[in-house]
Amino acid sequence: MATYLQQLLNGVTLGSLYALIAIGYTMVYGILRLINFAHGDVVMWAGYWVFFLVVLFRLPWWLGALCAVVLTALMGVTIERVAYRPLREAPRISLLITAIGVSFLLENLIIVLPWAGGRQKSYPTPGLMTQIYTVGSVRVQGVTIWVPLIAAACLLGLIFLVYRTKVGRAMRAIATDIETTALMGADINRVISYTFLVGSALAAVGGILWGCRYPRLQWDLGIMPGWRAFTAAVIGGIGNIVGAMLGGFLLGLAEILIVAFLPGLSGFRDAFIFAILIFFLLFRPTGILGKPMKEKV
């Protein structure tokens, strides 16, 4: 029972990370109908920002993490302004190809930077995350406790932003009908920039906490977390924020529990995840909480 409880906590931790990353996919898709394939690499850059600020510039970890969130959020806004906004009226395939190109650009920038390079580096993890806590017969690492708490605070803040603020109302209006919202006087470009700002900031929190959970840095770090978070967004209903949270938690729990109960299949973890993705795309493309969208002719 102690082992299963520990694995359950690990599943909640992993699900929290997936939920934070999946929200960026679902927010951008909800407004622009774009799958931002560069989102996983934004997550990777958040970890490297912490590495640069803490290891190279000797900032305290908490200050480096806070600055990393700000820098990553600004990076998301810059990507939208430079790469996506000029193609907003272009065919969808052009935006998709651009997103893939931005992903390759972000990965190769890390490889050519003299402070990073292609070699794996050790992520600077604070002692708070590595401390071991003992509750009865269960021994858990600090990261297993702090990651769900930080993720829950971020998700509650996002829900308040989307459903209780003027910017959130504008985001929901654009997601419903961008042309009508523009005719009513809303600043479409500003609201979309806010969307990328918030989505990238949450991705930064996810990337920083991912580094605490798996303390290594490499140029391809964001690929698999990005794809898994995309799967979580599809499961919950891409375009639905609450659905992305639900999908992230469900996928994290499923991934950990299948390893705990069926350790012989642990090597097929990725195959299991993508089998779930294919299943939902075939039989439930709108996800658990998503609704069918009518395409305009």
N, C-alpha and C positions, 0 to 999 in steps of 0.2 A: 504493500500500500504506500509506503514512503517513497519507493521508486516511482510509482505511477503518479503520485502527487508532485514529485519533483519534475517529471516529464510534462505534466500538465502546466506547471509554471513556466517551463521552457517554451511550451507551445504558445502560451499567452504572450511571452516576451517576443517570440518570432512573429506572431500575428500582429503585435503592436507595430513592429518595424514595417511589415508589409502594408499595414493600414496607412501609415504616414506617407509611404512612397506612392501607394495606389491613388491617394487623393489628388496628387498632381496630374496623373493621367486623366482621371475622371473630370476634374475641373476644366482642363483644356478641351477635352472632347465635348463636354457639355456646352461650351460656348462656341468653339470653332469647328467642331466635328473633325478634329485632327487628333490622330494618335501620335503623341510627341515621343518618338523613339529616342530622342536625346535625353529624356528625363532620367534614365538610369545613370548616364554619365554625369549629369548634374549632381546626383547622389555621390558618385565617386569623387567629384571635385570638392565636395564639402569636407570629406575626410582629409584630402590633401591640403585644404586651407588650414585645417587644424594643425596638420603636420608642419606647414610652413611657419605659422604664427607661434606655435608652442616650442618647436625644436629649433628653428632657425632664428626667430626673433625673441625667444625667451619670454614670451608673455605667459602669465598665469593661465592654467588650463581653462578655467571658466571664462576668462576674458577672450582667449583665443577661440573658444567655441562660439561665444556670442558674436564676435567679429566674423567668424566663418559663416554663420547664418545670414548676416547682413550681406557679405560679399556674394554668397551663393544666390540670395534673392535678387541682388542687382544683376548677377549673371543671367538669371532667368529672364529678367526684363529686357536685357540687352539682346538676348537671343530672339525674343519676340519682335523687338524693334528692328533689328537688322535682317533677320532671316525670314520671319513669317509675315510681318505686316506688309511688305511690298508684294507678296503673293496672295494676299487675302482674297482677291477676286479671280485668281487663277484656278484652273481645274484642281480637284482634290489630289490627283496623282502628283502634281508639282509640289504641293505642300508635303506630301509623304516622302518624296525623294529628297526634298530639302531637309526634313527631319533626320533622315538617315545620314545625309552629308554632315549635318551639324554634329551628330553622334560620333562619326569618324574624326571630325576636326577636334572635338574635345579630348578624345582618346589619344590622338597623336600629339596634341599640345603637351600632354603630360610626359610622353616619351621623349620629346625633344627638349623639355625644360632641363637645365643643368642641375636643378635642385631635386628633381624627381627621377626621370629616366625610366627605363623599362624594368629595372630590377625591383623586386619586392622590398618594401620597407616596413618597419615596425611602427604601428600606430601608438601615439602617446596616450595611454589610458590612465585616468586618475585613480588614486587609491580607493576612492569611494566606490568605484565600480568593481574593483577586484576583491574587496573585503568579503570574507565568508561569514554568513549568519547561520546560526543553528536554531531551528525551531523544532523542539521535540527530537525526532529521529531524522528530520529533513535538514540537509545542509544546502543552502542556496547562496549563490554569489550575489554581490551587491547589484550587478547589472540586471539580474533577473527580477529584482524588486524595483529598481529605479526606472528602467525602461518603460514598463507599463504605466507607472505613475506619470512620468513626463509625457508619454504619448497620450494618456487620457486627458491631461491638462490641455495639450495642444488641440486635441479633437474637440473638446468642449468649447475652447476659444474659437475654433473654426465654425462650429455650429452657431454660436452667438453672432459671429461676424456675418454669416450668410443669411440668417433668419431674423436678426434683430437690428441690423444697421442699414443705412441708406446704400452703401456700396454693395452689401449683400443683396438687397432688393434689385439693384441694377444688374448684378450678375445673373440672378434668376430670371429677370426680364429678358436679358440678351439670350440666355439659354433657351427661352421659349420662342422668341421671335426677334431676331437681331434687327431686321429692317424696320419693323414697327417701333421698336425701342429707339432707334435712331431718329425716326420721324417725330417722336415725342420729346426730342431735345437732349437725350442722354449723350454724354461724351463716350462713344463706343471705344475709341482707342485707349482712353484713360482707364476704363473699366477692364478691358482686356489686359492692360499692363498690370493692374492690381491683381488680376487673376493669376498671371504668371509670377508676380511677386509673392503672393501667398503660397501658391503651389510649390515654388522653388524653396521658400523658407521652410515649409514642412518637409520637403525632400532633404534639405540640409540637416534638419533635426534627425531625420531618419538615418542619413549617412553618418552623422557624428555618433549616434547611438549604435549603429551597425558596426562602426570601428571599435567601440567599446566591447561589443559582443564577440566580434571576430577581429582581433587586433592585427590586421595586416593591410597594407596598401599596395595596390598594383594598378596598372593602367586599365585593365579589363575588369576591375572590381565591380563596376556598376551594371555589367551586362546581365548576369543571372538574377540579382535582386530586382533589376528593372523588369525582366520578363516575368518573374514570379509575381511582382506587384501588379503588372498588367493583367495577369491571370486572375488575381484577386479582384481587380476592378471589373473584369468581365463576369466573374461569378456573382458579385454583388449587384451588378447592373451598371455598366459604364455610363457615366453621365449623372449618376446618383451618388451624392456624397456619403449619405448614411450607408448605402449599399457597398461602397468601396471600403468603408470601415468594417462592415460585417464580413465581406469577402476576405479581407486581410486576416481577420481573426480566425475565420473558419479554415483558411488555407494553412496558416501557421500551425494551428492545432492538428490538422490532418497530417501535415508533413512530419511533425514531431511524434505523434502517436503511432503512425505507421512504422516508424523506426523503433519505437519502444516495444510495440506488440509483435512486430514482424521484423526482427533485426536482420534476418537473412535477405530481406528485400531492400535494405538501406541503400544499396548501390543503384537501385532503380528509382530513387527519390525524384529526380528530374522527370523521368518518364511518367511517373505517376501524376506529377503536377500538370504536365502538358496533355496527358490523357484527359484530365478533368477539363482543361481549356477546350480541347476538341469536342468533348461531350457537350459542354454548354453552348459552343458555337453552332453545333448541329441541332440540338434539341431545345435549347433555351437561350437563344442569342441575346435576349434582353436581360438576362441574369435574374437574380432572385427578386430584387426590388425595382428593376428597370421597367420602363414602359415603351411600347413600340412608338417609333417616330416616323411621321409621314414625310417623305422626301418631296420637296417642292419641284415642280416641273419647270 
